[in-house]
Amino acid sequence: MGGAAFATNVKLDVAVQREVELLIINGAECEPFIACDAALIREHANDVVLGAKQLPHATQANRAIIDIESDQAHAISAITQALADAHDARLTLQVIDTFYPAGGERQLIATLTKKEVPKNKLPQDIGILCQNVGTAATVARLVSTGEPLIERIVTITGSGVNAAKNLVARIGTPIASLIVDCGGYVGDVERLIMGGSMMGLALSSDDEPVTAATNCVIAATADDLVKRGPEMPCIRCGECAHACPASLLPQQLLRYSRLNDRAALAELGLRDCIECGCCDYVCPSHIPLTSIFVAAKNSA
């Protein structure tokens, strides 16, 4: 149920094989505009905690951390009460600073544990498993009622919708129906984006259905979209490297992506790029770095 939509059973299988010791239940929204996880925690904190109790049992982890960003006071209060009611010493709450991309798996692990996931390794290789709060709540419902994954909370937002809301939507519901539930469109909607403002994907139409990965839909008008200026040569200012949360060298990745030098890209850690868009955002030359890196990955 996280932003990357990795299959839970696969992550659990690897966790058992690696004998993980720590489970992280991630309640940090992965990027701006998205508010579905905070809404879930506020309204269903007991389900999140019950799932946090069940997942260590499935993986044999001996402790679990639920993390929430510091600006979510109501969610923090709800989880604090749910943890008190659970009486489970294995579970703790950790409040983290609000920054992008706080919810990125490797960045979150570094924040919570001061450990770094090595290159070409998984968190399970260092004894840690991350699961989204939505996954935990879904596991809780499966265990307690037998209900499978049939619905999720979706954030509907943007200047192009009449009233931004978090809606409980059945899987398969047309996005157009959710827009109607938010009072319909207003203004000139230039783009529908599934996901957040940094990593979201443009939708071809609002006939697209809600899936397990549909955490947010942005009805974006011109006010929401920053117009990209004409691309100019890289001036090697280093701002992209400073902004990169994965500690990569985007200007070097750009050079070797354009040369299609696969060996150099592998050495520079192209596969460790999380496609967050931070380098794009700060680039004064308006170079579409992220899309170039995505294309380089796909051509490998």
Phi and psi restraints in degrees (value plus and minus 20) as a CYANA .aco file:
   2 GLY   PHI     -98.8   -58.8
   2 GLY   PSI     154.8   194.8
   3 GLY   PHI     -79.9   -39.9
   3 GLY   PSI     -53.5   -13.5
   4 ALA   PHI    -104.8   -64.8
   4 ALA   PSI     -32.5     7.5
   5 ALA   PHI      39.0    79.0
   5 ALA   PSI      16.9    56.9
   6 PHE   PHI     -89.0   -49.0
   6 PHE   PSI     122.8   162.8
   7 ALA   PHI     -85.1   -45.1
   7 ALA   PSI     107.5   147.5
   8 THR   PHI     -83.2   -43.2
   8 THR   PSI     -61.2   -21.2
   9 ASN   PHI     -83.3   -43.3
   9 ASN   PSI     -55.3   -15.3
  10 VAL   PHI     -86.5   -46.5
  10 VAL   PSI     -64.9   -24.9
  11 LYS   PHI     -82.7   -42.7
  11 LYS   PSI     -59.7   -19.7
  12 LEU   PHI     -87.7   -47.7
  12 LEU   PSI     -60.7   -20.7
  13 ASP   PHI     -79.7   -39.7
  13 ASP   PSI     -65.9   -25.9
  14 VAL   PHI     -85.6   -45.6
  14 VAL   PSI     -57.7   -17.7
  15 ALA   PHI     -81.9   -41.9
  15 ALA   PSI     -60.8   -20.8
  16 VAL   PHI     -85.8   -45.8
  16 VAL   PSI     -62.3   -22.3
  17 GLN   PHI     -83.4   -43.4
  17 GLN   PSI     -56.6   -16.6
  18 ARG   PHI    -109.3   -69.3
  18 ARG   PSI     -23.8    16.2
  19 GLU   PHI      35.4    75.4
  19 GLU   PSI      39.1    79.1
  20 VAL   PHI     -84.8   -44.8
  20 VAL   PSI     129.7   169.7
  21 GLU   PHI    -128.3   -88.3
  21 GLU   PSI     -45.5    -5.5
  22 LEU   PHI    -146.0  -106.0
  22 LEU   PSI     112.8   152.8
  23 LEU   PHI    -130.1   -90.1
  23 LEU   PSI     110.0   150.0
  24 ILE   PHI    -129.7   -89.7
  24 ILE   PSI     101.8   141.8
  25 ILE   PHI    -118.2   -78.2
  25 ILE   PSI      87.2   127.2
  26 ASN   PHI    -105.8   -65.8
  26 ASN   PSI      92.2   132.2
  27 GLY   PHI    -129.2   -89.2
  27 GLY   PSI      -6.9    33.1
  28 ALA   PHI    -107.3   -67.3
  28 ALA   PSI     101.3   141.3
  29 GLU   PHI     -80.3   -40.3
  29 GLU   PSI     119.0   159.0
  30 CYS   PHI     -94.5   -54.5
  30 CYS   PSI     -42.6    -2.6
  31 GLU   PHI    -185.6  -145.6
  31 GLU   PSI     151.2   191.2
  32 PRO   PHI     -77.4   -37.4
  32 PRO   PSI     134.2   174.2
  33 PHE   PHI      63.5   103.5
  33 PHE   PSI     -50.6   -10.6
  34 ILE   PHI    -100.8   -60.8
  34 ILE   PSI     110.9   150.9
  35 ALA   PHI    -156.4  -116.4
  35 ALA   PSI      -7.5    32.5
  36 CYS   PHI     -88.4   -48.4
  36 CYS   PSI     -57.9   -17.9
  37 ASP   PHI     -88.2   -48.2
  37 ASP   PSI     -61.5   -21.5
  38 ALA   PHI     -82.3   -42.3
  38 ALA   PSI     -60.0   -20.0
  39 ALA   PHI     -84.7   -44.7
  39 ALA   PSI     -61.9   -21.9
  40 LEU   PHI     -80.1   -40.1
  40 LEU   PSI     -66.2   -26.2
  41 ILE   PHI     -83.9   -43.9
  41 ILE   PSI     -62.8   -22.8
  42 ARG   PHI     -81.3   -41.3
  42 ARG   PSI     -62.5   -22.5
  43 GLU   PHI    -111.6   -71.6
  43 GLU   PSI     -44.6    -4.6
  44 HIS   PHI    -156.4  -116.4
  44 HIS   PSI      26.1    66.1
  45 ALA   PHI     -80.1   -40.1
  45 ALA   PSI     -57.1   -17.1
  46 ASN   PHI     -83.9   -43.9
  46 ASN   PSI     -56.6   -16.6
  47 ASP   PHI     -86.0   -46.0
  47 ASP   PSI     -61.1   -21.1
  48 VAL   PHI     -80.8   -40.8
  48 VAL   PSI     -64.7   -24.7
  49 VAL   PHI     -88.1   -48.1
  49 VAL   PSI     -60.2   -20.2
  50 LEU   PHI     -81.7   -41.7
  50 LEU   PSI     -61.9   -21.9
  51 GLY   PHI     -83.8   -43.8
  51 GLY   PSI     -56.8   -16.8
  52 ALA   PHI     -86.8   -46.8
  52 ALA   PSI     -44.5    -4.5
  53 LYS   PHI    -100.0   -60.0
  53 LYS   PSI     -54.5   -14.5
  54 GLN   PHI     -97.9   -57.9
  54 GLN   PSI     -59.2   -19.2
  55 LEU   PHI     -84.3   -44.3
  55 LEU   PSI     -59.9   -19.9
  56 PRO   PHI     -81.3   -41.3
  56 PRO   PSI     -54.9   -14.9
  57 HIS   PHI     -81.9   -41.9
  57 HIS   PSI     -59.9   -19.9
  58 ALA   PHI     -90.0   -50.0
  58 ALA   PSI     -49.2    -9.2
  59 THR   PHI    -125.9   -85.9
  59 THR   PSI     -30.7     9.3
  60 GLN   PHI      49.5    89.5
  60 GLN   PSI      -2.2    37.8
  61 ALA   PHI     -86.9   -46.9
  61 ALA   PSI     127.4   167.4
  62 ASN   PHI    -118.6   -78.6
  62 ASN   PSI     -22.9    17.1
  63 ARG   PHI    -178.3  -138.3
  63 ARG   PSI     140.8   180.8
  64 ALA   PHI    -162.2  -122.2
  64 ALA   PSI     121.6   161.6
  65 ILE   PHI    -135.3   -95.3
  65 ILE   PSI     109.3   149.3
  66 ILE   PHI    -121.0   -81.0
  66 ILE   PSI     101.3   141.3
  67 ASP   PHI    -127.4   -87.4
  67 ASP   PSI     121.9   161.9
  68 ILE   PHI    -159.8  -119.8
  68 ILE   PSI     125.0   165.0
  69 GLU   PHI     -94.2   -54.2
  69 GLU   PSI     131.1   171.1
  70 SER   PHI     -86.8   -46.8
  70 SER   PSI     -39.4     0.6
  71 ASP   PHI    -106.5   -66.5
  71 ASP   PSI     -17.5    22.5
  72 GLN   PHI    -123.6   -83.6
  72 GLN   PSI      50.5    90.5
  73 ALA   PHI     -81.6   -41.6
  73 ALA   PSI     -62.2   -22.2
  74 HIS   PHI     -87.7   -47.7
  74 HIS   PSI     -59.0   -19.0
  75 ALA   PHI     -86.0   -46.0
  75 ALA   PSI     -61.2   -21.2
  76 ILE   PHI     -81.1   -41.1
  76 ILE   PSI     -64.0   -24.0
  77 SER   PHI     -82.7   -42.7
  77 SER   PSI     -61.9   -21.9
  78 ALA   PHI     -85.2   -45.2
  78 ALA   PSI     -64.0   -24.0
  79 ILE   PHI     -89.4   -49.4
  79 ILE   PSI     -58.0   -18.0
  80 THR   PHI     -78.0   -38.0
  80 THR   PSI     -64.0   -24.0
  81 GLN   PHI     -87.7   -47.7
  81 GLN   PSI     -62.4   -22.4
  82 ALA   PHI     -83.6   -43.6
  82 ALA   PSI     -58.3   -18.3
  83 LEU   PHI     -87.1   -47.1
  83 LEU   PSI     -58.5   -18.5
  84 ALA   PHI     -83.2   -43.2
  84 ALA   PSI     -58.7   -18.7
  85 ASP   PHI     -91.9   -51.9
  85 ASP   PSI     -46.7    -6.7
  86 ALA   PHI     -96.7   -56.7
  86 ALA   PSI     -49.0    -9.0
  87 HIS   PHI      33.0    73.0
  87 HIS   PSI      29.3    69.3
  88 ASP   PHI    -144.0  -104.0
  88 ASP   PSI      88.7   128.7
  89 ALA   PHI     -86.7   -46.7
  89 ALA   PSI     -35.3     4.7
  90 ARG   PHI     -92.6   -52.6
  90 ARG   PSI     -40.6    -0.6
  91 LEU   PHI    -122.1   -82.1
  91 LEU   PSI     112.7   152.7
  92 THR   PHI    -155.7  -115.7
  92 THR   PSI     138.2   178.2
  93 LEU   PHI    -127.0   -87.0
  93 LEU   PSI     115.6   155.6
  94 GLN   PHI    -149.0  -109.0
  94 GLN   PSI     103.3   143.3
  95 VAL   PHI    -111.7   -71.7
  95 VAL   PSI     109.4   149.4
  96 ILE   PHI    -136.9   -96.9
  96 ILE   PSI     140.3   180.3
  97 ASP   PHI     -84.2   -44.2
  97 ASP   PSI     131.3   171.3
  98 THR   PHI    -110.3   -70.3
  98 THR   PSI      90.5   130.5
  99 PHE   PHI    -176.5  -136.5
  99 PHE   PSI     140.4   180.4
 100 TYR   PHI    -123.0   -83.0
 100 TYR   PSI     112.9   152.9
 101 PRO   PHI    -120.7   -80.7
 101 PRO   PSI      63.8   103.8
 102 ALA   PHI     -78.2   -38.2
 102 ALA   PSI     -51.2   -11.2
 103 GLY   PHI    -104.4   -64.4
 103 GLY   PSI     -23.1    16.9
 104 GLY   PHI     -81.4   -41.4
 104 GLY   PSI     113.8   153.8
 105 GLU   PHI     -74.6   -34.6
 105 GLU   PSI     -73.3   -33.3
 106 ARG   PHI     -89.7   -49.7
 106 ARG   PSI     -56.4   -16.4
 107 GLN   PHI     -86.4   -46.4
 107 GLN   PSI     -59.5   -19.5
 108 LEU   PHI     -85.6   -45.6
 108 LEU   PSI     -63.0   -23.0
 109 ILE   PHI     -80.0   -40.0
 109 ILE   PSI     -62.7   -22.7
 110 ALA   PHI     -83.3   -43.3
 110 ALA   PSI     -59.2   -19.2
 111 THR   PHI     -86.3   -46.3
 111 THR   PSI     -63.8   -23.8
 112 LEU   PHI    -102.4   -62.4
 112 LEU   PSI     -54.3   -14.3
 113 THR   PHI    -139.8   -99.8
 113 THR   PSI     -30.0    10.0
 114 LYS   PHI      45.0    85.0
 114 LYS   PSI      -3.1    36.9
 115 LYS   PHI    -123.7   -83.7
 115 LYS   PSI     127.8   167.8
 116 GLU   PHI    -131.1   -91.1
 116 GLU   PSI     111.5   151.5
 117 VAL   PHI     -95.1   -55.1
 117 VAL   PSI     101.0   141.0
 118 PRO   PHI     -83.1   -43.1
 118 PRO   PSI     138.0   178.0
 119 LYS   PHI     -77.5   -37.5
 119 LYS   PSI     116.7   156.7
 120 ASN   PHI      44.3    84.3
 120 ASN   PSI       0.8    40.8
 121 LYS   PHI    -140.5  -100.5
 121 LYS   PSI     145.2   185.2
 122 LEU   PHI    -125.8   -85.8
 122 LEU   PSI     138.2   178.2
 123 PRO   PHI     -74.7   -34.7
 123 PRO   PSI     -54.1   -14.1
 124 GLN   PHI     -81.0   -41.0
 124 GLN   PSI     -45.3    -5.3
 125 ASP   PHI     -90.0   -50.0
 125 ASP   PSI     -38.5     1.5
 126 ILE   PHI    -132.1   -92.1
 126 ILE   PSI       0.1    40.1
 127 GLY   PHI      63.2   103.2
 127 GLY   PSI       3.0    43.0
 128 ILE   PHI    -149.8  -109.8
 128 ILE   PSI     119.9   159.9
 129 LEU   PHI    -146.3  -106.3
 129 LEU   PSI     111.7   151.7
 130 CYS   PHI    -126.9   -86.9
 130 CYS   PSI     114.4   154.4
 131 GLN   PHI    -155.4  -115.4
 131 GLN   PSI     127.8   167.8
 132 ASN   PHI     -95.8   -55.8
 132 ASN   PSI     134.4   174.4
 133 VAL   PHI     -81.3   -41.3
 133 VAL   PSI     -51.8   -11.8
 134 GLY   PHI     -84.6   -44.6
 134 GLY   PSI     -57.4   -17.4
 135 THR   PHI     -83.8   -43.8
 135 THR   PSI     -64.5   -24.5
 136 ALA   PHI     -80.9   -40.9
 136 ALA   PSI     -64.8   -24.8
 137 ALA   PHI     -85.7   -45.7
 137 ALA   PSI     -57.3   -17.3
 138 THR   PHI     -86.9   -46.9
 138 THR   PSI     -60.8   -20.8
 139 VAL   PHI     -81.1   -41.1
 139 VAL   PSI     -61.3   -21.3
 140 ALA   PHI     -80.7   -40.7
 140 ALA   PSI     -63.9   -23.9
 141 ARG   PHI     -87.1   -47.1
 141 ARG   PSI     -57.5   -17.5
 142 LEU   PHI     -83.1   -43.1
 142 LEU   PSI     -64.5   -24.5
 143 VAL   PHI     -90.1   -50.1
 143 VAL   PSI     -61.1   -21.1
 144 SER   PHI    -105.6   -65.6
 144 SER   PSI     -50.4   -10.4
 145 THR   PHI    -146.1  -106.1
 145 THR   PSI     -32.2     7.8
 146 GLY   PHI      62.1   102.1
 146 GLY   PSI     -16.0    24.0
 147 GLU   PHI     -95.6   -55.6
 147 GLU   PSI     103.6   143.6
 148 PRO   PHI     -98.6   -58.6
 148 PRO   PSI    -195.2  -155.2
 149 LEU   PHI     -94.4   -54.4
 149 LEU   PSI      84.6   124.6
 150 ILE   PHI    -144.5  -104.5
 150 ILE   PSI     -28.6    11.4
 151 GLU   PHI    -175.0  -135.0
 151 GLU   PSI     144.3   184.3
 152 ARG   PHI    -173.4  -133.4
 152 ARG   PSI     144.7   184.7
 153 ILE   PHI    -107.2   -67.2
 153 ILE   PSI     112.9   152.9
 154 VAL   PHI    -144.0  -104.0
 154 VAL   PSI     109.8   149.8
 155 THR   PHI    -103.5   -63.5
 155 THR   PSI     103.9   143.9
 156 ILE   PHI    -131.0   -91.0
 156 ILE   PSI      99.6   139.6
 157 THR   PHI    -171.9  -131.9
 157 THR   PSI    -192.8  -152.8
 158 GLY   PHI      87.3   127.3
 158 GLY   PSI     139.1   179.1
 159 SER   PHI     -89.2   -49.2
 159 SER   PSI     -33.7     6.3
 160 GLY   PHI    -111.9   -71.9
 160 GLY   PSI     -12.6    27.4
 161 VAL   PHI    -140.9  -100.9
 161 VAL   PSI     125.4   165.4
 162 ASN   PHI     -84.1   -44.1
 162 ASN   PSI     -63.7   -23.7
 163 ALA   PHI    -162.6  -122.6
 163 ALA   PSI      95.0   135.0
 164 ALA   PHI     -87.9   -47.9
 164 ALA   PSI     116.5   156.5
 165 LYS   PHI    -167.6  -127.6
 165 LYS   PSI     139.3   179.3
 166 ASN   PHI    -122.4   -82.4
 166 ASN   PSI     101.3   141.3
 167 LEU   PHI    -138.6   -98.6
 167 LEU   PSI     120.2   160.2
 168 VAL   PHI    -101.9   -61.9
 168 VAL   PSI      97.4   137.4
 169 ALA   PHI    -144.4  -104.4
 169 ALA   PSI     114.4   154.4
 170 ARG   PHI     -88.3   -48.3
 170 ARG   PSI     123.3   163.3
 171 ILE   PHI     -79.7   -39.7
 171 ILE   PSI     110.6   150.6
 172 GLY   PHI      81.2   121.2
 172 GLY   PSI     -31.2     8.8
 173 THR   PHI     -85.2   -45.2
 173 THR   PSI     110.4   150.4
 174 PRO   PHI     -83.0   -43.0
 174 PRO   PSI     119.7   159.7
 175 ILE   PHI     -80.7   -40.7
 175 ILE   PSI     -50.9   -10.9
 176 ALA   PHI     -76.7   -36.7
 176 ALA   PSI     -56.8   -16.8
 177 SER   PHI     -85.5   -45.5
 177 SER   PSI     -57.8   -17.8
 178 LEU   PHI     -88.5   -48.5
 178 LEU   PSI     -56.2   -16.2
 179 ILE   PHI     -82.3   -42.3
 179 ILE   PSI     -61.9   -21.9
 180 VAL   PHI     -79.9   -39.9
 180 VAL   PSI     -62.0   -22.0
 181 ASP   PHI     -84.8   -44.8
 181 ASP   PSI     -38.6     1.4
 182 CYS   PHI    -119.6   -79.6
 182 CYS   PSI      -5.1    34.9
 183 GLY   PHI      71.1   111.1
 183 GLY   PSI     -13.7    26.3
 184 GLY   PHI      64.7   104.7
 184 GLY   PSI    -199.6  -159.6
 185 TYR   PHI     -99.2   -59.2
 185 TYR   PSI     132.3   172.3
 186 VAL   PHI    -154.4  -114.4
 186 VAL   PSI     125.7   165.7
 187 GLY   PHI      50.2    90.2
 187 GLY   PSI    -186.9  -146.9
 188 ASP   PHI    -117.8   -77.8
 188 ASP   PSI      85.6   125.6
 189 VAL   PHI    -100.4   -60.4
 189 VAL   PSI      96.9   136.9
 190 GLU   PHI    -108.5   -68.5
 190 GLU   PSI     -45.9    -5.9
 191 ARG   PHI    -178.6  -138.6
 191 ARG   PSI     118.8   158.8
 192 LEU   PHI    -120.8   -80.8
 192 LEU   PSI     106.0   146.0
 193 ILE   PHI    -140.2  -100.2
 193 ILE   PSI     105.9   145.9
 194 MET   PHI    -115.5   -75.5
 194 MET   PSI     101.0   141.0
 195 GLY   PHI      89.5   129.5
 195 GLY   PSI    -185.6  -145.6
 196 GLY   PHI    -107.8   -67.8
 196 GLY   PSI    -197.2  -157.2
 197 SER   PHI     -93.2   -53.2
 197 SER   PSI     -39.5     0.5
 198 MET   PHI    -116.8   -76.8
 198 MET   PSI     -61.0   -21.0
 199 MET   PHI    -137.8   -97.8
 199 MET   PSI     -16.3    23.7
 200 GLY   PHI     -87.1   -47.1
 200 GLY   PSI     139.7   179.7
 201 LEU   PHI    -132.3   -92.3
 201 LEU   PSI     117.7   157.7
 202 ALA   PHI     -90.2   -50.2
 202 ALA   PSI     116.0   156.0
 203 LEU   PHI    -115.7   -75.7
 203 LEU   PSI     126.0   166.0
 204 SER   PHI     -94.2   -54.2
 204 SER   PSI     -50.1   -10.1
 205 SER   PHI    -183.9  -143.9
 205 SER   PSI     149.7   189.7
 206 ASP   PHI    -106.3   -66.3
 206 ASP   PSI      -9.4    30.6
 207 ASP   PHI     -98.8   -58.8
 207 ASP   PSI     -31.7     8.3
 208 GLU   PHI     -80.6   -40.6
 208 GLU   PSI     122.5   162.5
 209 PRO   PHI    -108.8   -68.8
 209 PRO   PSI     138.9   178.9
 210 VAL   PHI     -89.8   -49.8
 210 VAL   PSI     113.6   153.6
 211 THR   PHI    -139.4   -99.4
 211 THR   PSI     157.8   197.8
 212 ALA   PHI     -80.9   -40.9
 212 ALA   PSI     -44.3    -4.3
 213 ALA   PHI    -114.0   -74.0
 213 ALA   PSI     -19.9    20.1
 214 THR   PHI    -101.5   -61.5
 214 THR   PSI      69.3   109.3
 215 ASN   PHI    -109.9   -69.9
 215 ASN   PSI     -43.5    -3.5
 216 CYS   PHI    -179.5  -139.5
 216 CYS   PSI     124.7   164.7
 217 VAL   PHI    -149.7  -109.7
 217 VAL   PSI     104.7   144.7
 218 ILE   PHI    -127.1   -87.1
 218 ILE   PSI      99.8   139.8
 219 ALA   PHI    -111.1   -71.1
 219 ALA   PSI      76.6   116.6
 220 ALA   PHI    -115.1   -75.1
 220 ALA   PSI     110.0   150.0
 221 THR   PHI    -120.0   -80.0
 221 THR   PSI    -197.5  -157.5
 222 ALA   PHI     -80.2   -40.2
 222 ALA   PSI     -48.8    -8.8
 223 ASP   PHI     -86.7   -46.7
 223 ASP   PSI     -45.5    -5.5
 224 ASP   PHI    -109.7   -69.7
 224 ASP   PSI     -36.5     3.5
 225 LEU   PHI    -127.8   -87.8
 225 LEU   PSI     104.5   144.5
 226 VAL   PHI    -105.6   -65.6
 226 VAL   PSI     102.9   142.9
 227 LYS   PHI     -92.9   -52.9
 227 LYS   PSI     106.9   146.9
 228 ARG   PHI     -98.4   -58.4
 228 ARG   PSI     111.5   151.5
 229 GLY   PHI     -96.0   -56.0
 229 GLY   PSI     154.6   194.6
 230 PRO   PHI     -84.4   -44.4
 230 PRO   PSI     120.3   160.3
 231 GLU   PHI     -87.0   -47.0
 231 GLU   PSI     116.0   156.0
 232 MET   PHI    -144.4  -104.4
 232 MET   PSI     147.6   187.6
 233 PRO   PHI     -83.2   -43.2
 233 PRO   PSI     128.1   168.1
 234 CYS   PHI     -83.3   -43.3
 234 CYS   PSI     111.0   151.0
 235 ILE   PHI    -121.6   -81.6
 235 ILE   PSI     -13.9    26.1
 236 ARG   PHI      34.6    74.6
 236 ARG   PSI      24.0    64.0
 237 CYS   PHI     -95.1   -55.1
 237 CYS   PSI     -43.3    -3.3
 238 GLY   PHI      65.6   105.6
 238 GLY   PSI     -17.9    22.1
 239 GLU   PHI     -82.6   -42.6
 239 GLU   PSI     -55.1   -15.1
 240 CYS   PHI     -84.9   -44.9
 240 CYS   PSI     -61.0   -21.0
 241 ALA   PHI     -87.4   -47.4
 241 ALA   PSI     -57.2   -17.2
 242 HIS   PHI     -85.9   -45.9
 242 HIS   PSI     -55.5   -15.5
 243 ALA   PHI    -103.8   -63.8
 243 ALA   PSI     -39.0     1.0
 244 CYS   PHI     -87.4   -47.4
 244 CYS   PSI      98.2   138.2
 245 PRO   PHI     -93.0   -53.0
 245 PRO   PSI     -33.8     6.2
 246 ALA   PHI    -116.0   -76.0
 246 ALA   PSI     -14.6    25.4
 247 SER   PHI      39.5    79.5
 247 SER   PSI      19.8    59.8
 248 LEU   PHI    -116.0   -76.0
 248 LEU   PSI     157.8   197.8
 249 LEU   PHI    -136.5   -96.5
 249 LEU   PSI      64.5   104.5
 250 PRO   PHI     -78.4   -38.4
 250 PRO   PSI     -54.3   -14.3
 251 GLN   PHI     -86.7   -46.7
 251 GLN   PSI     -53.8   -13.8
 252 GLN   PHI     -93.5   -53.5
 252 GLN   PSI     -59.4   -19.4
 253 LEU   PHI     -81.6   -41.6
 253 LEU   PSI     -58.0   -18.0
 254 LEU   PHI     -81.7   -41.7
 254 LEU   PSI     -66.6   -26.6
 255 ARG   PHI     -78.4   -38.4
 255 ARG   PSI     -69.7   -29.7
 256 TYR   PHI    -100.4   -60.4
 256 TYR   PSI     -40.0     0.0
 257 SER   PHI     -86.4   -46.4
 257 SER   PSI     -61.3   -21.3
 258 ARG   PHI     -93.4   -53.4
 258 ARG   PSI     -44.2    -4.2
 259 LEU   PHI    -107.4   -67.4
 259 LEU   PSI     -28.0    12.0
 260 ASN   PHI      34.4    74.4
 260 ASN   PSI      21.8    61.8
 261 ASP   PHI    -110.5   -70.5
 261 ASP   PSI      74.6   114.6
 262 ARG   PHI     -85.7   -45.7
 262 ARG   PSI     -57.1   -17.1
 263 ALA   PHI     -85.2   -45.2
 263 ALA   PSI     -64.9   -24.9
 264 ALA   PHI     -85.9   -45.9
 264 ALA   PSI     -58.7   -18.7
 265 LEU   PHI     -84.6   -44.6
 265 LEU   PSI     -59.6   -19.6
 266 ALA   PHI     -84.5   -44.5
 266 ALA   PSI     -61.6   -21.6
 267 GLU   PHI     -85.7   -45.7
 267 GLU   PSI     -54.7   -14.7
 268 LEU   PHI    -102.0   -62.0
 268 LEU   PSI     -27.1    12.9
 269 GLY   PHI      64.5   104.5
 269 GLY   PSI      17.6    57.6
 270 LEU   PHI     -72.5   -32.5
 270 LEU   PSI     -60.4   -20.4
 271 ARG   PHI     -86.7   -46.7
 271 ARG   PSI     -35.7     4.3
 272 ASP   PHI    -105.5   -65.5
 272 ASP   PSI     -25.8    14.2
 273 CYS   PHI     -84.7   -44.7
 273 CYS   PSI     107.1   147.1
 274 ILE   PHI    -115.2   -75.2
 274 ILE   PSI     -14.4    25.6
 275 GLU   PHI      38.8    78.8
 275 GLU   PSI      18.8    58.8
 276 CYS   PHI     -99.1   -59.1
 276 CYS   PSI     -41.1    -1.1
 277 GLY   PHI      66.2   106.2
 277 GLY   PSI     -16.5    23.5
 278 CYS   PHI     -81.8   -41.8
 278 CYS   PSI     -59.9   -19.9
 279 CYS   PHI     -85.2   -45.2
 279 CYS   PSI     -60.3   -20.3
 280 ASP   PHI     -77.3   -37.3
 280 ASP   PSI     -65.5   -25.5
 281 TYR   PHI     -82.5   -42.5
 281 TYR   PSI     -56.7   -16.7
 282 VAL   PHI    -116.1   -76.1
 282 VAL   PSI     -27.6    12.4
 283 CYS   PHI     -89.0   -49.0
 283 CYS   PSI      96.8   136.8
 284 PRO   PHI     -93.0   -53.0
 284 PRO   PSI     -34.0     6.0
 285 SER   PHI    -114.6   -74.6
 285 SER   PSI     -16.1    23.9
 286 HIS   PHI      37.3    77.3
 286 HIS   PSI      17.0    57.0
 287 ILE   PHI    -102.3   -62.3
 287 ILE   PSI     108.8   148.8
 288 PRO   PHI     -96.8   -56.8
 288 PRO   PSI      48.9    88.9
 289 LEU   PHI     -79.4   -39.4
 289 LEU   PSI     -66.7   -26.7
 290 THR   PHI     -82.0   -42.0
 290 THR   PSI     -65.2   -25.2
 291 SER   PHI     -85.0   -45.0
 291 SER   PSI     -52.0   -12.0
 292 ILE   PHI     -86.8   -46.8
 292 ILE   PSI     -61.4   -21.4
 293 PHE   PHI     -89.6   -49.6
 293 PHE   PSI     -57.6   -17.6
 294 VAL   PHI     -82.5   -42.5
 294 VAL   PSI     -63.9   -23.9
 295 ALA   PHI     -83.4   -43.4
 295 ALA   PSI     -58.7   -18.7
 296 ALA   PHI     -85.6   -45.6
 296 ALA   PSI     -59.2   -19.2
 297 LYS   PHI     -82.6   -42.6
 297 LYS   PSI     -65.6   -25.6
 298 ASN   PHI     -89.9   -49.9
 298 ASN   PSI     -42.4    -2.4
 299 SER   PHI    -110.4   -70.4
 299 SER   PSI     -24.1    15.9
